[in-house]
């Protein structure tokens, strides 16, 4: 298998998109480090690092569940030390953990502003920083960040300035790392969906059941991530990918099986005109 004995460090992998990527990589032989906060199940969100680990191992992979709040550097370092002790290295970092609040400026509380910046920006930066020494030792190292192409259309700022700042910051870091780490053959790319994805965030925070039915499943992002992460790191770097485009380049043009509801009109995600 193409990812046999490769190790992926995935933030926020206890549920949703992070878990879907973890399962896809595990099916192809990868070891998975589940770096997430949830050790007790939240009824609204579902999933813990332990339930995700069980699913990953059933899929044929090896899993290491580590409770990790990426706002704190000591917890990041602890998770990485456990990953190295268990698997001997890190080949892929997937920056998936993210906080969201689609609020206009007057309705954005300081604690929510700080939370999004602490997780999306600061957490992503310091997870990646801590993994770089280990990525340098990999034969095909990849950083993949779940963030959008930078679209300066004012409508993507107007309704939720604080959130947009953090997601574009993630993309800018991704582009910057591609240039900074190219000399070490460490790839850095961003990945974003063209349509909304059926996750707990969509169901509970954004549009409820109605939006979920107009969405695709996380499997499309998991498949797109797999294709990116199996490319030679020296050749595939510095991109802000859209999931559909990745699939099309692989010759996969019928994406209907990713729809939550067959034949539904799909809702376009944020930042994609």
C-alpha positions as CSV (number, residue, x, y, z in Angstrom):
1,X,0.0,0.0,0.0
2,X,1.3,3.5,-0.9
3,X,1.2,4.8,2.7
4,X,2.4,1.6,4.4
5,X,4.4,2.5,7.5
6,X,3.9,6.3,6.9
7,X,2.6,8.3,9.9
8,X,0.0,11.1,9.7
9,X,-0.4,13.6,12.5
10,X,-4.0,14.9,12.2
11,X,-5.5,17.6,14.4
12,X,-9.2,17.4,15.1
13,X,-9.4,13.8,13.9
14,X,-12.0,12.6,16.3
15,X,-14.9,13.4,14.0
16,X,-16.0,14.9,10.7
17,X,-13.5,15.8,8.0
18,X,-10.4,15.0,10.1
19,X,-11.7,11.5,10.9
20,X,-12.7,10.8,7.3
21,X,-9.2,11.7,6.2
22,X,-7.7,9.5,8.9
23,X,-9.8,6.5,7.8
24,X,-8.9,6.9,4.1
25,X,-5.2,7.1,5.0
26,X,-5.5,4.2,7.4
27,X,-7.1,2.0,4.7
28,X,-4.0,2.7,2.6
29,X,-1.6,1.6,5.3
30,X,-0.9,4.8,7.3
31,X,-0.4,5.1,11.0
32,X,-2.7,7.8,12.4
33,X,-2.0,10.1,15.3
34,X,-5.4,11.4,16.5
35,X,-4.5,14.8,18.1
36,X,-7.8,16.1,19.4
37,X,-9.5,17.3,22.6
38,X,-12.5,15.0,22.9
39,X,-12.1,12.2,25.4
40,X,-15.8,12.3,26.4
41,X,-18.5,12.4,23.8
42,X,-20.5,15.6,23.2
43,X,-24.0,14.5,22.2
44,X,-24.2,17.4,19.7
45,X,-20.9,16.7,18.0
46,X,-20.2,12.9,18.6
47,X,-17.0,11.1,18.5
48,X,-13.9,10.9,20.8
49,X,-10.2,10.2,20.1
50,X,-10.9,6.7,21.4
51,X,-13.9,5.9,19.2
52,X,-12.0,7.3,16.2
53,X,-9.1,5.1,17.0
54,X,-11.4,2.0,17.1
55,X,-12.7,2.9,13.6
56,X,-9.2,3.5,12.2
57,X,-8.0,0.1,13.5
58,X,-11.0,-1.6,12.1
59,X,-10.1,0.0,8.7
60,X,-6.7,-1.7,8.9
61,X,-4.6,1.1,10.2
62,X,-2.7,1.7,13.4
63,X,-4.0,4.5,15.6
64,X,-2.6,6.5,18.5
65,X,-5.3,8.6,20.3
66,X,-3.7,11.6,22.1
67,X,-5.7,14.2,23.9
68,X,-4.3,17.5,22.6
69,X,-5.6,21.1,22.7
70,X,-3.4,22.8,20.1
71,X,-3.8,26.1,21.8
72,X,-1.1,24.9,24.2
73,X,2.5,24.2,23.0
74,X,3.2,21.7,25.8
75,X,0.3,19.6,24.7
76,X,1.4,19.7,21.1
77,X,4.9,18.7,22.1
78,X,3.6,15.9,24.3
79,X,1.5,14.5,21.4
80,X,4.5,14.6,19.0
81,X,6.7,12.9,21.5
82,X,4.2,10.1,21.9
83,X,3.9,9.9,18.1
84,X,7.6,9.5,17.7
85,X,7.8,7.0,20.5
86,X,5.0,4.9,19.0
87,X,5.7,5.1,15.3
88,X,9.3,6.4,14.9
89,X,8.5,9.5,12.8
90,X,6.0,11.8,11.2
91,X,5.5,11.9,7.4
92,X,2.3,13.9,7.1
93,X,0.7,16.8,9.0
94,X,-2.9,17.5,8.4
95,X,-4.0,20.8,10.0
96,X,-7.7,20.2,10.2
97,X,-8.7,21.5,13.7
98,X,-10.6,24.8,13.4
99,X,-13.1,27.0,15.2
100,X,-15.8,28.8,13.4
101,X,-18.1,31.8,14.2
102,X,-19.8,33.4,11.3
103,X,-20.6,36.6,13.1
104,X,-20.4,40.2,12.0
105,X,-18.0,42.5,13.9
106,X,-20.4,43.9,16.4
107,X,-21.6,40.4,17.4
108,X,-18.1,38.9,17.7
109,X,-17.1,38.6,21.3
110,X,-13.5,38.8,22.3
111,X,-13.4,35.3,23.6
112,X,-14.7,33.9,20.3
113,X,-12.3,36.1,18.3
114,X,-9.4,34.8,20.5
115,X,-10.5,31.2,20.2
116,X,-10.5,31.2,16.4
117,X,-7.1,32.9,16.3
118,X,-5.7,30.5,19.0
119,X,-6.8,27.4,17.2
120,X,-6.9,28.3,13.5
121,X,-3.8,30.5,13.4
122,X,-1.6,30.0,16.4
123,X,-2.4,26.3,16.8
124,X,-1.8,25.5,13.1
125,X,1.5,27.4,13.2
126,X,2.9,25.7,16.3
127,X,1.7,22.2,15.3
128,X,3.5,22.6,12.0
129,X,6.6,24.1,13.6
130,X,6.9,21.2,16.0
131,X,6.6,18.6,13.3
132,X,9.1,20.2,10.8
133,X,12.2,18.5,12.4
134,X,10.5,15.1,11.9
135,X,9.2,15.9,8.4
136,X,12.8,16.6,7.3
137,X,13.6,13.0,8.0
138,X,10.7,11.7,5.8
139,X,11.2,10.5,2.3
140,X,7.9,12.1,1.1
141,X,6.8,14.7,3.7
142,X,3.6,16.7,3.3
143,X,1.8,19.4,5.2
144,X,-1.9,19.7,4.3
145,X,-4.0,22.5,5.7
146,X,-7.8,22.7,5.5
147,X,-8.2,26.3,4.4
148,X,-9.5,28.1,1.3
149,X,-8.0,29.9,-1.7
150,X,-7.5,33.5,-0.8
151,X,-10.4,35.3,-2.4
152,X,-10.4,39.1,-2.0
153,X,-14.1,39.5,-3.0
154,X,-15.4,41.8,-0.2
155,X,-18.4,39.6,0.3
156,X,-16.2,36.9,2.0
157,X,-15.1,39.5,4.5
158,X,-18.3,41.5,5.1
159,X,-20.3,39.0,7.1
160,X,-17.6,37.4,9.2
161,X,-14.4,39.4,9.3
162,X,-12.9,37.5,12.3
163,X,-13.4,34.0,10.9
164,X,-12.1,35.0,7.4
165,X,-9.0,36.5,8.9
166,X,-8.1,33.2,10.5
167,X,-8.9,31.0,7.5
168,X,-6.9,33.2,5.1
169,X,-4.1,33.2,7.6
170,X,-4.0,29.4,7.5
171,X,-3.8,29.6,3.7
172,X,-1.0,32.2,3.8
173,X,1.0,30.0,6.2
174,X,0.5,27.1,3.8
175,X,1.8,29.1,0.8
176,X,4.7,30.4,2.9
177,X,5.7,27.0,4.1
178,X,5.8,25.7,0.6
179,X,8.5,28.2,-0.3
180,X,10.3,28.0,3.1
181,X,10.5,24.2,3.2
182,X,11.0,23.5,-0.5
183,X,14.7,23.0,0.1
184,X,13.9,20.1,2.4
185,X,11.4,18.6,-0.1
186,X,8.6,19.1,2.4
187,X,5.4,19.9,0.5
188,X,2.8,22.3,1.8
189,X,-0.7,22.6,0.3
190,X,-4.1,23.8,1.3
191,X,-7.4,22.0,0.5
192,X,-11.0,23.3,0.6
193,X,-14.4,22.0,-0.6
194,X,-16.4,23.5,-3.4
195,X,-19.6,22.6,-1.7
196,X,-20.6,22.5,2.0
197,X,-19.7,19.3,3.7
198,X,-22.1,17.3,6.0
199,X,-20.4,17.8,9.4
200,X,-21.6,18.5,12.9
201,X,-20.6,22.1,12.4
202,X,-22.9,22.4,9.4
203,X,-25.8,20.6,11.1
204,X,-25.5,22.4,14.5
205,X,-24.0,25.8,13.8
206,X,-24.6,26.8,10.2
207,X,-27.7,25.5,8.4
208,X,-29.1,22.5,10.2
209,X,-30.6,19.4,8.4
210,X,-31.6,21.5,5.4
211,X,-28.1,22.5,4.6
212,X,-26.7,19.1,5.4
213,X,-29.0,17.7,2.7
214,X,-27.5,20.1,0.2
215,X,-24.0,19.0,1.0
216,X,-21.5,16.3,0.2
217,X,-20.1,13.8,2.6
218,X,-16.6,14.3,4.1
219,X,-15.4,11.4,1.9
220,X,-14.7,13.7,-1.0
221,X,-12.2,15.7,1.0
222,X,-10.7,12.4,2.3
223,X,-10.2,11.1,-1.2
224,X,-8.8,14.4,-2.4
225,X,-6.4,14.5,0.5
226,X,-5.2,11.0,-0.3
227,X,-4.4,11.9,-3.9
228,X,-2.5,15.0,-2.7
229,X,-0.5,13.2,0.0
230,X,0.6,10.4,-2.3
231,X,2.1,12.8,-4.8
232,X,5.9,13.4,-4.8
233,X,6.5,16.2,-2.3
234,X,9.1,17.9,-4.5
235,X,6.5,18.3,-7.3
236,X,3.2,18.9,-5.5
237,X,3.5,22.0,-3.3
238,X,2.3,25.6,-3.0
239,X,-1.2,24.9,-4.1
240,X,-4.6,26.0,-2.7
241,X,-6.6,23.0,-4.0
242,X,-10.4,22.7,-4.4
243,X,-11.6,19.1,-3.8
244,X,-13.5,18.9,-7.1
245,X,-10.4,20.0,-9.1
246,X,-8.2,17.4,-7.4
247,X,-10.7,14.7,-8.3
248,X,-11.0,15.9,-11.9
249,X,-7.2,15.7,-12.4
250,X,-7.4,12.1,-11.3
251,X,-9.9,11.4,-14.0
252,X,-12.9,11.2,-11.6
253,X,-15.7,13.2,-13.1
254,X,-18.8,11.6,-11.6
255,X,-18.9,13.0,-8.0
256,X,-22.6,12.2,-7.5
257,X,-21.8,9.4,-5.0
258,X,-20.5,12.0,-2.5
259,X,-23.9,13.7,-2.3
260,X,-25.7,13.3,1.0
261,X,-29.0,13.2,-0.9
262,X,-28.8,11.8,-4.5
263,X,-29.6,14.5,-7.1
264,X,-29.8,17.3,-4.6
265,X,-28.8,20.9,-5.6
266,X,-25.5,21.4,-3.8
267,X,-24.8,24.5,-1.8
268,X,-21.5,26.3,-2.6
269,X,-19.1,26.6,0.3
270,X,-17.6,29.9,1.6
271,X,-14.8,31.6,-0.3
272,X,-15.7,29.8,-3.6
273,X,-17.2,32.1,-6.2
